[in-house]
Amino acid sequence: MMFEANNNLYKTVSKEYPDITLHNVYGLTIPFSDKWKTIGMNLSGGADSACLTMLLAGIIEDNNYDCKIQVISHCRCWTTRPWQLPISINVYNKLKEKWPNIIGLRVENYIPPEIEMGALGFISNNTSGDMFEVSSFNGYIRYRDKLDAIFNATTKVPSGDEVENIIKKNNVSFPPKRSLAAEEGKRRDVIHYGSEIFYTCHPFRFIEKDVIISFYHLYNNTDILDITRSCEGDILDDRIKKVMPSVDAYFNSDAEVPTCNKCFWCIEREWAISSKDKCIEKMKQI
């Protein structure tokens, strides 16, 4: 089974967390509770977080749950990738347009470029300043707005030799903390219940991006996919700086920002799109 190792991590959930229902979404388990009234979703403007928001909205709609999705976006890297925030807003607006009664408020956090991983590296326990800020802000919003759960859409890096060979050829590094296989995972990696009566859910933790791309096609929502951006190339990249040589150029231009086509996230997305047909057929057979 395609998601067997991932789904096995939920075996003890019904006993540990009896209020949680395990939803089967083309074979992938996604936890949810009919008792939740508001959940938080970290929405970056990338394909992964937009996809999970889409699936959660579908679960709420199909089961007639009385629950809203509150979007949390983090304004990051404005001096090097100022387009990230506007893209996240566009994605939010598209999701709100499709599910106006489910997609709720959007709250925005600001992360100074000076504390990003690229500026300071890890500052404590393999955690960077931006990681601390994201976690801290999520906790604040959880208390302030009385959220029942927060969902995160971080995915696993592709495991096939094809992507690995391309990455090595381009001398690109894998993102940290994304290589663990489901067979090595534990239940708390996909759903964790905190002491503050609060759930943190990571249903994509062991899912690769070809599955993410496939979901958009299976649900006929490629119009959402089309406005997401995975590239993390910045204004110093040769391809991008020809069009956007500076932050000022971006804010004073209506030109489309090109993708760098060489960062890990570009390589991963291109691979996922090229692999989607085989993946879709597998998911249809589950």
Rosetta blueprint (number, residue, H / E / L):
1 M L
2 M L
3 F L
4 E H
5 A H
6 N H
7 N H
8 N H
9 L L
10 Y L
11 K L
12 T L
13 V H
14 S H
15 K H
16 E H
17 Y L
18 P L
19 D L
20 I L
21 T E
22 L E
23 H E
24 N E
25 V E
26 Y L
27 G L
28 L E
29 T E
30 I E
31 P E
32 F E
33 S L
34 D L
35 K L
36 W L
37 K L
38 T E
39 I E
40 G E
41 M E
42 N E
43 L L
44 S L
45 G L
46 G L
47 A H
48 D H
49 S H
50 A H
51 C H
52 L H
53 T H
54 M H
55 L H
56 L H
57 A H
58 G H
59 I H
60 I H
61 E H
62 D H
63 N L
64 N L
65 Y L
66 D L
67 C L
68 K E
69 I E
70 Q E
71 V E
72 I E
73 S E
74 H E
75 C E
76 R L
77 C L
78 W L
79 T L
80 T L
81 R L
82 P L
83 W L
84 Q H
85 L H
86 P H
87 I H
88 S H
89 I H
90 N H
91 V H
92 Y H
93 N H
94 K H
95 L H
96 K H
97 E H
98 K H
99 W L
100 P L
101 N L
102 I L
103 I E
104 G E
105 L E
106 R E
107 V E
108 E E
109 N E
110 Y E
111 I L
112 P L
113 P H
114 E H
115 I H
116 E L
117 M H
118 G H
119 A H
120 L H
121 G L
122 F E
123 I E
124 S E
125 N L
126 N L
127 T E
128 S E
129 G H
130 D H
131 M H
132 F H
133 E H
134 V H
135 S H
136 S H
137 F H
138 N H
139 G H
140 Y H
141 I H
142 R H
143 Y H
144 R H
145 D L
146 K L
147 L L
148 D L
149 A E
150 I E
151 F E
152 N L
153 A L
154 T L
155 T L
156 K L
157 V L
158 P L
159 S L
160 G L
161 D H
162 E H
163 V H
164 E H
165 N H
166 I H
167 I H
168 K H
169 K H
170 N L
171 N L
172 V L
173 S L
174 F L
175 P L
176 P L
177 K L
178 R L
179 S L
180 L L
181 A L
182 A H
183 E H
184 E H
185 G L
186 K L
187 R H
188 R H
189 D H
190 V H
191 I E
192 H E
193 Y E
194 G E
195 S L
196 E L
197 I L
198 F E
199 Y E
200 T E
201 C E
202 H L
203 P L
204 F L
205 R L
206 F L
207 I L
208 E L
209 K H
210 D H
211 V H
212 I H
213 I H
214 S H
215 F H
216 Y H
217 H H
218 L H
219 Y L
220 N L
221 N L
222 T H
223 D H
224 I H
225 L H
226 D H
227 I H
228 T L
229 R L
230 S L
231 C L
232 E L
233 G L
234 D L
235 I L
236 L L
237 D L
238 D H
239 R H
240 I H
241 K H
242 K L
243 V L
244 M L
245 P L
246 S L
247 V H
248 D H
249 A H
250 Y H
251 F H
252 N L
253 S L
254 D L
255 A L
256 E L
257 V L
258 P L
259 T L
260 C L
261 N L
262 K L
263 C L
264 F H
265 W H
266 C H
267 I H
268 E H
269 R H
270 E H
271 W H
272 A H
273 I H
274 S H
275 S H
276 K H
277 D H
278 K H
279 C H
280 I H
281 E H
282 K H
283 M H
284 K H
285 Q L
286 I L
